[in-house]
């Protein structure tokens, strides 16, 4: 005797409410439901893209530098449990960033602008406009200006978090929300 799974799609099971045949949706209704689901998953979510070296303001960082930067960024953006954080540094700072900024996804790339490259790749390949209502770019680097503009054109809210005095003119001119970390935040900590 062949046992049939009453939950498998396409099988007729008269008493099973989960059977595909018990729900008949028009193709347009299926598309509308799919879009509604995508919208509800995206709604209220944000993605933080953090370039730790840029937030700290130096090429070689310590775990305490990363911790202070994380504390200041969290204070400014107040992330929720549904948000995603991608923390990027060069390979030389990988351990310091991992220890000092726990949580989130840590990405590392060697070389000049390694963290920038990692974060730009996420913007281009990570499907962020479909997944997040807001993208927070935690860097003042001018290299992010065209990518922030791309996100804004796709309807994504963009927030720039930068170390005071490190925000590029290109990012400043975009017209998106800007939040600054005071340079003397080490003294306040």
Backbone as a ProteinNet text record, in pm:
[ID]
protein_1_A
[PRIMARY]
XXXXXXXXXXXXXXXXXXXXXXXXXXXXXXXXXXXXXXXXXXXXXXXXXXXXXXXXXXXXXXXXXXXXXXXXXXXXXXXXXXXXXXXXXXXXXXXXXXXXXXXXXXXXXXXXXXXXXXXXXXXXXXXXXXXXXXXXXXXXXXXXXXXXXXXXXXXXXXXXXXXXXXXXXXXXXXXXXXXXXXXXXXXXX
[TERTIARY]
83.2	0	89	59.6	135.4	70.4	151.8	99.4	112.7	10.1	12.4	16.7	93.2	103.9	-11.5	-99.9	-214	-173.4	-49.6	-4.9	69.8	92.2	167.8	81.8	145.4	75.4	28.5	-92.7	-145.7	-225.3	-212.9	-288.7	-427.4	-524.5	-659.4	-683.3	-720.5	-751.9	-874.1	-988.8	-1114.9	-1128.6	-1080.2	-1097.2	-984.8	-889.3	-770.6	-781.4	-779.5	-790.3	-663	-553.6	-427.4	-410.5	-503	-492.9	-499.2	-421.2	-417	-554.8	-629.7	-758.8	-864.3	-840	-938.8	-932.1	-823.9	-809	-791.5	-883.6	-868.1	-853	-732.4	-702.6	-678.3	-725.8	-695.3	-548.8	-485.1	-344.4	-320.7	-412.7	-395.7	-402.5	-485	-494.2	-365.6	-307.1	-180.3	-70.1	-63.8	37.2	15.6	-110.3	-141.2	-100.3	-126.1	-87.6	64.1	134.2	280.1	337.4	282.8	328.8	298.4	180.7	142.6	236.8	272.8	365.1	501.6	551.4	681.1	679.9	570.4	558.8	559	484.6	476.4	609.3	686.8	818.4	916.6	903.5	992.7	958	830.2	779.2	846.2	901.6	961.6	1100.8	1152.8	1285.5	1392.9	1509.6	1622.7	1747.2	1837.9	1965.5	2076.2	2163	2277.6	2398.7	2464	2588.7	2696.8	2781	2877.7	3021.1	3089.7	3233	3301.6	3350.7	3399.4	3519.1	3615.1	3732.8	3691.8	3594.1	3548.1	3477.6	3401.5	3332	3428.1	3537.3	3636.5	3730	3757.8	3843.5	3990.2	4020.7	4160.9	4169.9	4287.6	4306.6	4318.3	4386.3	4398.4	4315.3	4223	4132	4153.3	4106.1	4109.3	3966.6	3950.7	3815	3735.7	3803.1	3734	3686.9	3766.1	3722.7	3593.8	3592.6	3475.1	3355.1	3378.7	3270.7	3209.5	3294.3	3245.2	3166.7	3217.2	3146.5	3010.1	3007.1	2881	2782.1	2830.8	2745.8	2685.7	2767.2	2720.1	2620.4	2648.2	2557.3	2424	2427.3	2302.1	2221.8	2291.3	2224.5	2153.6	2213.2	2156.1	2043.1	2052.2	1951.3	1850.8	1879.7	1788.2	1733.1	1818.6	1774.7	1675.9	1593.7	1499.5	1549.6	1481.3	1520	1504.1	1421.5	1398.1	1501.4	1588.5	1685.9	1810.2	1881.2	2004.8	2120.4	2231.4	2352.8	2464.7	2529.4	2645.6	2762.7	2859.6	2974.1	3094.8	3158	3268.8	3395.4	3508.8	3640.6	3739.1	3860.4	3968.5	4008.5	4080.4	4118.8	4206	4285.8	4373.9	4294.4	4170.4	4086.6	3974.9	3981.5	3873.9	3849.7	3954.2	3937.7	3884.8	3940.8	3896.7	3748.8	3705.5	3565.3	3473.9	3517.1	3434.9	3416.9	3522.3	3516.4	3443.1	3474.3	3419.7	3277.9	3234.4	3099.6	3028.9	2981.1	2915.4	2778.7	2734.2	2604.9	2619.8	2517.7	2520.5	2608.6	2625.3	2712	2841.3	2952.4	3082.9	3141.8	3187.5	3248.4	3381.9	3480	3615.2	3673.9	3747.6	3817.6	3948.4	4054.4	4187.5	4199.9	4294.6	4326.9	4262.4	4307.6	4253.3	4104.6	4024.3	3879.1	3812.1	3871.4	3813.8	3672.7	3651.4	3519	3418.4	3461.5	3372.7	3326.1	3418.8	3386.9	3285.2	3304.5	3212.3	3071.6	3061.9	2930.9	2863.6	2940.4	2884.4	2832	2905.5	2860.6	2726.5	2710.5	2583.9	2470.7	2498.3	2396	2352.9	2449.3	2419	2361.2	2404.6	2363.9	2270.5	2251.1	2173.1	2024	1974.6	1830.7	1771.7	1845.8	1805.6	1674.3	1648.5	1521.5	1397.4	1408.5	1294.9	1281.6	1388.7	1388.8	1378.9	1416	1423.6	1358.7	1290.7	1230.1	1336.7	1435.8	1541.8	1678	1773.1	1912.3	1993.7	2067.6	2153.7	2296.5	2357.4	2496.8	2579.9	2654.6	2735.9	2877.9	2894.8	3023	3004.6	3105.7	3099	3168.5	3214.5	3293.9	3213.4	3272.4	3206.5	3174.8	3244.3	3222	3079.4	3011.4	2876	2767.9	2802.2	2702.2	2620.9	2683.7	2601.2	2514.3	2559.7	2483.8	2368.8	2390.7	2282.1	2175.1	2218.9	2125.2	2045.6	2112.9	2046.5	1936.4	1966.9	1868.3	1749.8	1778.2	1671.3	1580.1	1637.8	1557.8	1468.5	1511.2	1432	1323.8	1314.9	1211.3	1251.4	1378.6	1428	1468.1	1428.6	1475.4	1623	1703.6	1846.7	1882.4	1954.1	2004.3	2155.9	2225.9	2372	2413.3	2498.1	2558	2706.8	2761.4	2901.8	2967.3	3097	3176.5	3179	3153.8	3152.5	3282.6	3270.6	3387.9	3435.3	3374	3415.2	3311.5	3202.5	3096.4	3134.5	3134.5	3171.9	3062.4	3103	3007	2906.9	2954	2866	2749.6	2778.8	2672.5	2583.1	2644.1	2568.8	2468.5	2504.9	2420.3	2304.1	2296.9	2190.8	2052.7	2048.4	1919.1	1855.4	1931.3	1876.4	1906.3	1847	1867	2011.7	2069.6	2208.7	2213.8	2283.8	2304.8	2455	2504	2648.3	2690.1	2804.2	2868.3	2967.1	2955	3045.7	3187.1	3285.3	3425.3	3475.2	3420.5	3466.6	3388.6	3325.9	3244.8	3326.2	3458.2	3542.2	3540.2	3537.8	3537.4	3405.8	3296.4	3164.9	3138.8	3212.6	3186	3229.6
-116.7	0	124.8	217.8	341.7	445.1	500.7	604.1	739.2	816	949	1053.5	1154.5	1264.6	1361.3	1379.4	1468.4	1615.4	1648.9	1787.7	1819.4	1720.2	1748.8	1827.5	1916.7	2005.9	1928.2	1956.6	1896.2	1769.5	1708.9	1588.9	1626.4	1550.5	1579	1504.4	1581.5	1525.4	1601.1	1538.8	1609.4	1667.2	1601.3	1649.7	1740.7	1769.6	1844	1990.9	2080.6	2223.2	2276.9	2201.1	2246.7	2206.6	2133.8	2088.5	2207.2	2201.7	2307.9	2329.1	2224.6	2234.6	2301.7	2310	2372.9	2525.2	2579.3	2723.7	2753.4	2829.7	2863.6	3014.7	3055.7	3197.2	3224.1	3336.4	3379	3419.9	3411.6	3452.7	3595.2	3686	3824.6	3832.8	3747.4	3744.7	3689.5	3590	3533.9	3640.2	3715.7	3821.4	3927.9	3965.9	4067.8	4020.4	3891.8	3837.6	3835.9	3799.9	3794.8	3934.6	4035.6	4172.9	4221.7	4186.7	4226.9	4163.5	4037.9	3969	4035.3	4067.1	4134.2	4268.4	4345.2	4475.3	4460.8	4361.8	4347.2	4300.1	4223	4180.6	4297	4386.8	4501.5	4613.7	4627.8	4739.8	4751	4867.9	4893.9	4835.6	4764.8	4703.7	4796.1	4788.5	4865.2	4777.8	4819.5	4750.5	4851.5	4818.5	4903.3	4851.2	4938.7	4906.3	4992	4932	5008.2	4984.2	5092.2	5091.5	5137.5	5042.2	5072	5166.8	5144	5232.4	5377.7	5397	5532.3	5594.3	5514.7	5565.9	5600.5	5525.1	5548.9	5662.7	5672.9	5780	5744.7	5614.2	5573	5437.2	5409.8	5288.3	5161.9	5170	5054.7	5080.2	4988.5	5008.2	4903.6	4934.3	4840.8	4792	4683.7	4640.6	4751.2	4831.5	4940.1	5047.5	5075.4	5169.7	5120	4991.6	4932.5	4934.6	4905.6	4906.7	5046	5146.8	5285.2	5327.5	5290.4	5323.7	5254.5	5126.6	5051.7	5116.6	5155.1	5218.8	5348	5430.7	5558.7	5538.9	5443.7	5417.5	5365.9	5271.1	5217.7	5326.9	5417.7	5528.5	5619.3	5637.7	5725.3	5661.3	5530.2	5468.3	5379.6	5340.3	5258.1	5138.3	5040.7	4925.9	4836.2	4765.1	4668.5	4527.2	4430	4289.6	4244	4311.9	4273.7	4331.6	4418.9	4486.4	4400.4	4431.5	4361.7	4459.9	4415	4497	4422.8	4491.6	4436.5	4526.4	4468.6	4542.2	4504.1	4603.3	4575	4649.2	4580	4639.4	4573.5	4625.7	4557.7	4435.2	4343.6	4220.1	4246.5	4352.2	4383.1	4416.1	4460.4	4498.5	4398.4	4282.7	4184.6	4143.3	4109.3	4064.2	4176.6	4294.9	4409	4439.2	4435.3	4463.2	4353.9	4229.9	4117.4	4118.2	4149	4152.4	4278.4	4391.5	4518.7	4548.4	4489.7	4515.4	4380.9	4322.2	4191.2	4201.6	4091.7	4088	4127.6	4101.9	4136.5	4042.4	4075.5	3998.2	4075.6	4010	4073.9	4033.1	4131.6	4106.2	4179	4112.3	4167.9	4152.3	4252.9	4244.5	4320.4	4257.3	4318.4	4428.9	4515.9	4619	4753	4849.8	4985.2	4981.8	5044.9	5050.8	4913.5	4818.5	4684.2	4685.5	4760.2	4767.3	4832.5	4936.8	5004.4	4907	4828.6	4733	4630.5	4580.4	4481.7	4540.5	4663.1	4725.3	4764	4811.3	4843.7	4717.1	4608.6	4480.4	4439.8	4462.1	4430.5	4517.5	4644.4	4734.2	4685.8	4646.5	4607.3	4466.7	4375.1	4235.2	4185.3	4264.1	4218.3	4242.2	4294.6	4315.6	4402	4500.2	4579.9	4655.8	4717.9	4791.2	4702.6	4574.3	4483.4	4429.4	4434.4	4372.9	4471.4	4598.3	4694.1	4826.6	4883.9	5015.6	5125.2	5103.8	5202.4	5135.2	5201.3	5156.8	5266.9	5228.4	5321.6	5297	5396.7	5386.8	5458.6	5381.2	5437.6	5458.1	5565.7	5605	5742.1	5823.2	5954.3	5956.8	5841.2	5829.3	5865.8	5948.8	5992.8	5877.7	5765.2	5650.6	5596.6	5623.2	5571.4	5659.9	5780.4	5874.6	5818.9	5764	5713.9	5594.5	5517	5399.5	5439.4	5541.8	5596.3	5655.8	5724.1	5782.1	5672.2	5563.4	5448	5394.3	5377.9	5327.6	5423.3	5552.2	5652.3	5648.2	5628.8	5620.2	5496.7	5393.3	5270.3	5282.3	5399.5	5420.9	5384.5	5359.9	5323.9	5450.5	5458.5	5568.8	5546	5648.9	5637.3	5733.6	5679.8	5759.5	5745	5856.8	5854.5	5882.9	5795.9	5818.6	5836.1	5947.4	5976.3	6039.3	6019.8	6087.3	6235.8	6318.7	6463.6	6508.1	6585.8	6633.3	6538	6419.3	6320.5	6299.4	6373	6356.4	6426.6	6351.1	6408.4	6501.8	6596.3	6688.6	6612.8	6506.4	6428	6367.6	6311.9	6253.9	6363.3	6472.7	6584	6641.4	6642.5	6704.3	6616	6491.7	6401	6439.6	6506.7	6544.5	6436.7	6335.9	6232.7	6270.7	6196.5	6224.5	6196.4	6285.9	6271.2	6279.8	6185	6185.1	6177.5	6266.2	6276	6223.8	6154.9	6111	6220.6	6272.9	6379.6	6324.2	6404.3	6359.4	6332	6400.7	6381.9	6273	6179.9	6077.3	5989.4	5980.2	5900.9	5959.6	6092.6	6157.2	6134.9	6126.1	6109.9	5966.4	5871.6	5730.5	5690.2
0	0	0	-85.9	-96.2	-5.3	82.8	173.1	105	111	52	162.4	137	231.8	207.5	305.4	283.8	269.8	306.1	298.3	169.5	85.4	-36.3	-134.4	-204.9	-297	-418.7	-460.8	-581.7	-557.5	-442.4	-412.1	-366	-406.6	-362	-232.1	-132.5	-2.4	45.6	34	56.3	195.8	297.3	433.5	480.3	396.1	436.9	395.1	493.3	462	398.3	407.6	351.1	205.2	153	15.2	-80.2	-185.1	-285.5	-348.8	-365	-432	-344.7	-214.2	-126.9	-135.4	-189.9	-205.1	-352.8	-407.4	-549.1	-561.7	-594.7	-614.1	-761.1	-804.6	-940.6	-946.2	-1062.4	-1072.3	-1022.6	-1052.4	-1006.1	-853.4	-790.9	-644.3	-583.3	-648.9	-600.4	-603.9	-713.2	-726.7	-620.1	-598.4	-497.2	-358.1	-327.8	-196.6	-181.3	-289.1	-285.5	-260	-328.3	-308.8	-167.9	-117	18.9	120.5	99.5	189.5	185.4	65.9	53.2	124.6	104.2	169.6	320.9	372.2	517.7	576.2	501.5	549.6	549.7	454.7	439.6	537.9	567.2	646.1	783	809.6	940.1	960.3	861.4	875.4	821.2	883.5	831.7	825.3	740.1	723.6	750	842.9	874.5	798.9	724.3	655.3	719.6	803	882.5	837.7	804.5	775	903.5	981.3	1116.3	1114.5	1025.5	1021.5	995.7	908.6	878.7	999.3	1072.4	1191	1303.8	1312.6	1417.6	1377	1247.7	1198.5	1194.1	1194.3	1180.6	1112.8	1056.8	977.4	1061.9	1175.8	1265.1	1389.3	1417	1529.3	1637.6	1756.2	1868.9	1892.9	1968.4	2003.1	2073.8	2156.6	2226.4	2128.4	2024.6	1920.5	1854.8	1818.9	1754	1848.2	1975.9	2075.1	2087.2	2095.9	2108.1	1983.7	1867	1742.5	1739.4	1777.1	1780.1	1876.2	1993.6	2094	2039	1976.2	1922.7	1808.4	1720.4	1607.9	1660.1	1753	1809.1	1879	1944.7	2012.9	1911.1	1795	1692.6	1613	1586.3	1498.4	1571.3	1693.4	1774	1695.1	1663.7	1583.5	1658.2	1581.4	1639.3	1611.7	1666	1648.7	1503.8	1425.1	1285.6	1189.7	1239.1	1154.1	1131.5	1025.1	990.8	999.8	1057	1062.5	990.9	898	829.3	865.4	934.8	986.2	902.1	840	748.9	790.2	772.8	795.7	700.3	700.6	631.3	713.1	651.9	723.2	844.5	841.5	954.7	1080.7	1064.7	1178.5	1207.5	1145	1158.4	1303.4	1375.1	1513.7	1602	1588.3	1669.6	1645.5	1520.4	1488.1	1540.7	1527	1571.4	1723.2	1795.1	1941.4	1989.1	1929.1	1974.9	1930.9	1818.9	1767.2	1750.8	1861.1	1852.1	1783.7	1731	1662.8	1517.4	1441.8	1300.1	1220.2	1095.4	1006.4	987.7	1009.6	993.2	858.7	783.3	653.1	647.7	590.3	587	447.5	404.5	275.8	288.6	242.9	249.5	145	168.7	70.8	98.9	20.6	33.4	-2.1	78.5	58	62	133.7	143.7	200.7	309.5	371.7	276.9	206.6	110.8	3.3	-47.7	-154.4	-105.9	15.2	72.9	84.6	133.9	155.2	23.5	-72.9	-204.6	-271.3	-257.7	-313.6	-251.9	-122	-54.7	-109.7	-133.8	-189.5	-327.5	-410	-547.4	-559.9	-475.1	-489.8	-379.6	-275.7	-160.2	-167.7	-279.5	-295.8	-184.1	-137.6	-21.6	-40.9	-156.7	-170.5	-154.8	-187.8	-174.3	-32	46	179	294.8	270.4	380.4	343.5	440.6	422.5	430.4	518.5	540.3	533.4	470.1	471.2	537.8	641.9	713.9	667.7	607.2	564.7	669.7	747.1	854.9	803.7	729.2	672.1	609.4	616	552.1	417.7	372.1	250.1	125.2	39.9	-83.9	-177.5	-164.9	-253.6	-242.8	-131.9	-112.8	-175.2	-217.4	-269.5	-386.7	-491.8	-602.3	-562.3	-466.6	-424.1	-331.8	-250.9	-168.8	-260	-364.8	-461.4	-532.3	-568.1	-630.3	-538.6	-409.1	-313.1	-301.7	-299.8	-289.3	-411.9	-529.6	-652.5	-652	-580.2	-568.7	-460.8	-395.3	-294.5	-152.8	-130.9	2.1	77.5	204.7	289.6	317.3	303.3	330.6	442.9	541.5	653.3	653	662.7	669	812.8	868	999.5	974.6	1021.8	995.6	1117	1125.4	1227.2	1192.3	1290.7	1270.7	1202.6	1097.5	1024.4	916.3	905.6	805.2	695.9	699	600.4	469.9	361.4	231.1	179.2	95.4	33.6	-52.6	-118.6	-206	-127.5	-10.5	72	129.9	171	229.5	129.5	1.8	-101.2	-146.8	-101	-145.5	-93.2	19.3	76	161.2	199.3	287.4	432.9	524.1	666.5	705.5	785.5	829.3	980.9	1041.4	1186.4	1211.3	1296.6	1318.6	1455.2	1456.1	1579.9	1617.2	1735.9	1782.2	1791.6	1746.3	1748.7	1889.4	1987.3	2124.9	2198.2	2122.3	2188.4	2281.8	2260	2349.9	2491	2501.3	2632	2704.3	2626.9	2688	2730.7	2678.3	2706.8	2844.3
[MASK]
+++++++++++++++++++++++++++++++++++++++++++++++++++++++++++++++++++++++++++++++++++++++++++++++++++++++++++++++++++++++++++++++++++++++++++++++++++++++++++++++++++++++++++++++++++++++++++++

